Amino acid sequence: MTLLDDEKREFTPGTPGWSAKDLLDPEIEVLWELGSYEIVEGVLTIVPPAQFASSSSLLNLLFIVTRFMEESGIEGQFGIESDFIISSHRVARTDAMLLMKSDFPRHRRTSQSSKRYKRKGRIGRITQPPTLVVELISLGHEHHDRVVKRRWYEESGVPHFWILDEISESLECYRHDGEKFVVDAKGKGPETVRPSLFKGLSIPLSRVWI
């Protein structure tokens, strides 16, 4: 439990009444950055850490996509555990998100952070949909990742959403059709998945699992 000196408010997971606006307070922002948190319908929530095998699988997936982008001359960049402000009372800690270089100016204009983090050219907490969000299924957190966060991303209009499940060794790729997420591609085990994110992109899942 941590008390904020000015308001004597407890920065305690499970407490209600939190919003994205609170993160503009430098003192709160410091505490937020020291841990791994989300704001779920106004409730401050801890995000559980990933196990080694799961986090390695995520990195392998991102490496495959990044290498394809480099070889294809596609300019963009992944961020790990980046905040996505979906609404005032919904702040998601994404496992990974992809921003295209052409969208950097927009994200620089619209991202949020307190004055202590502000500097020219820096992208803070994302407030506009990234091109792709990847969620890694966490034990005991399956419903939040598969149902709650999927609904958040769908309602906010994220173009592409992938679910990487190291437990079942599966990758599910969804694309937004303007109204909702629809299945784009999926596979498991050693299969190869070909999502529509980029033309010609193939993801051999045998290279994802360790």
C-alpha positions in Angstrom: 0.0 0.0 0.0 1.4 3.4 -1.0 -0.1 6.7 0.1 0.0 9.8 -2.1 1.1 12.8 0.0 -1.2 15.4 -1.5 -4.5 13.6 -1.3 -3.6 10.7 1.1 -5.1 8.4 -1.5 -4.0 4.8 -1.4 -2.4 3.5 -4.6 -3.8 0.0 -3.9 -4.9 -2.7 -6.5 -8.6 -3.4 -6.2 -9.6 0.1 -5.3 -12.2 1.8 -7.6 -12.5 5.4 -8.9 -9.3 5.4 -11.1 -9.1 6.9 -14.5 -6.6 7.6 -17.3 -6.6 11.2 -16.1 -5.0 10.1 -12.8 -1.9 9.0 -14.7 -1.2 12.5 -15.7 -0.2 13.2 -12.0 3.6 12.6 -11.9 3.4 11.0 -8.4 0.8 8.5 -9.6 2.6 7.9 -12.8 5.8 7.0 -11.0 3.9 4.3 -9.0 2.2 3.1 -12.1 5.4 2.6 -13.9 7.0 0.8 -11.0 4.6 -2.1 -11.4 2.3 -3.7 -14.0 -1.2 -2.4 -13.8 -4.4 -1.9 -15.7 -7.5 0.2 -15.0 -10.5 -2.1 -15.5 -13.8 -0.2 -15.4 -12.2 2.2 -13.0 -10.6 -0.4 -10.8 -6.8 -0.4 -10.3 -5.7 -4.0 -11.2 -2.4 -5.9 -11.2 -1.4 -7.6 -14.4 0.1 -11.1 -13.7 3.6 -11.8 -15.0 4.2 -14.2 -17.9 6.1 -17.4 -17.4 9.4 -17.9 -19.2 8.1 -20.2 -21.9 5.2 -17.9 -22.7 7.3 -14.8 -22.9 9.8 -16.6 -25.1 7.1 -17.7 -27.4 5.8 -14.1 -27.7 9.3 -12.8 -28.5 9.7 -15.5 -31.1 6.5 -14.5 -32.8 7.5 -10.8 -32.8 10.9 -11.7 -34.3 9.2 -13.6 -37.2 7.0 -10.6 -38.0 9.7 -8.0 -37.5 12.1 -9.9 -39.8 9.4 -10.2 -42.5 8.8 -6.4 -42.2 12.5 -5.6 -42.6 12.9 -7.9 -45.6 9.7 -6.4 -47.2 10.6 -2.8 -46.5 7.7 -2.3 -44.2 8.4 0.3 -41.6 6.9 -0.1 -38.1 7.9 -0.9 -34.6 6.6 -3.3 -31.8 6.3 -2.1 -28.2 6.2 -4.6 -25.3 3.8 -4.1 -22.3 2.7 -0.8 -23.7 -0.3 1.1 -22.2 -3.4 1.6 -24.4 -6.0 4.1 -23.1 -9.2 2.8 -24.5 -11.5 5.1 -22.5 -11.2 7.1 -19.3 -11.9 4.1 -17.1 -10.2 1.4 -19.3 -6.4 1.4 -19.6 -5.0 -1.9 -20.9 -1.5 -3.1 -20.6 -1.0 -4.8 -23.9 1.5 -7.7 -24.2 2.6 -6.3 -27.5 1.4 -3.7 -30.0 2.6 -2.7 -33.5 2.7 0.9 -34.6 3.4 1.7 -38.3 5.9 4.4 -38.9 3.4 6.4 -41.0 1.2 6.6 -37.9 4.0 7.9 -35.5 3.0 11.6 -36.0 -0.6 10.8 -35.0 0.4 8.9 -32.0 2.9 11.6 -30.9 0.0 14.1 -31.0 -2.6 12.0 -29.2 -0.6 10.0 -26.7 -0.6 10.9 -23.0 1.9 11.2 -20.3 2.7 13.6 -17.4 5.0 16.5 -17.9 7.9 14.6 -16.3 7.9 12.2 -19.3 7.2 14.7 -22.0 9.9 15.3 -24.5 10.0 16.1 -28.2 9.2 13.1 -30.4 8.3 10.7 -27.5 5.2 8.5 -27.8 3.5 8.0 -24.4 0.5 6.0 -23.5 -1.4 5.2 -26.7 -4.9 6.7 -27.1 -5.6 5.7 -30.7 -5.9 2.1 -32.0 -2.5 0.6 -32.9 -2.3 -1.5 -36.1 -2.0 -4.7 -34.2 -2.4 -5.9 -30.6 -1.1 -9.2 -29.4 -2.2 -10.8 -26.1 -0.4 -13.7 -24.5 -2.7 -15.9 -22.5 -1.8 -15.9 -18.8 -2.8 -18.7 -16.5 -5.7 -17.6 -14.3 -6.2 -14.6 -16.6 -7.7 -16.3 -19.6 -11.2 -14.7 -19.4 -9.7 -11.2 -19.1 -7.5 -11.7 -22.2 -9.9 -13.7 -24.3 -13.2 -12.0 -23.5 -12.8 -8.6 -21.7 -9.8 -7.3 -23.6 -10.9 -8.7 -26.9 -14.2 -6.7 -26.4 -12.2 -3.6 -25.5 -10.1 -3.8 -28.6 -13.1 -4.7 -30.8 -15.1 -1.7 -29.6 -12.1 0.7 -30.0 -11.6 -0.4 -33.6 -8.1 -2.1 -33.4 -7.6 -3.4 -37.0 -5.8 -6.6 -36.0 -5.9 -8.6 -32.8 -3.9 -11.8 -32.2 -4.2 -14.2 -29.3 -1.1 -16.3 -28.6 -1.8 -19.3 -26.3 1.4 -21.0 -25.3 -0.6 -23.5 -23.2 -2.5 -24.9 -26.2 0.2 -23.9 -28.6 -2.2 -21.9 -30.8 -2.3 -18.6 -32.5 -5.6 -17.0 -33.3 -5.7 -13.9 -35.6 -8.6 -11.6 -35.9 -9.2 -8.6 -38.1 -11.8 -5.8 -37.7 -14.4 -5.7 -40.5 -15.7 -2.3 -39.5 -18.2 -3.7 -37.0 -16.6 -6.5 -35.2 -13.7 -8.9 -35.1 -13.8 -11.8 -37.6 -11.5 -14.8 -37.8 -8.6 -14.0 -40.1 -6.3 -17.0 -39.6 -5.5 -19.6 -36.9 -3.4 -22.6 -36.3 -1.8 -24.7 -33.6 1.2 -26.9 -33.0 3.5 -27.0 -36.0 1.1 -25.5 -38.4 1.7 -22.3 -40.5 -0.5 -19.3 -40.0 -1.0 -16.7 -42.7 -2.7 -13.6 -41.3 -3.8 -10.7 -43.6 -1.8 -8.2 -41.6 0.8 -8.1 -44.4 0.6 -9.7 -47.8 2.9 -12.8 -47.9 3.4 -13.0 -44.1 3.7 -16.6 -43.0 4.2 -17.7 -39.4 5.5 -21.2 -38.9 4.4 -22.0 -35.4 7.1 -24.6 -35.0 9.5 -21.6 -34.7 7.3 -20.0 -32.0 7.1 -22.7 -29.3 10.1 -23.6 -27.2 
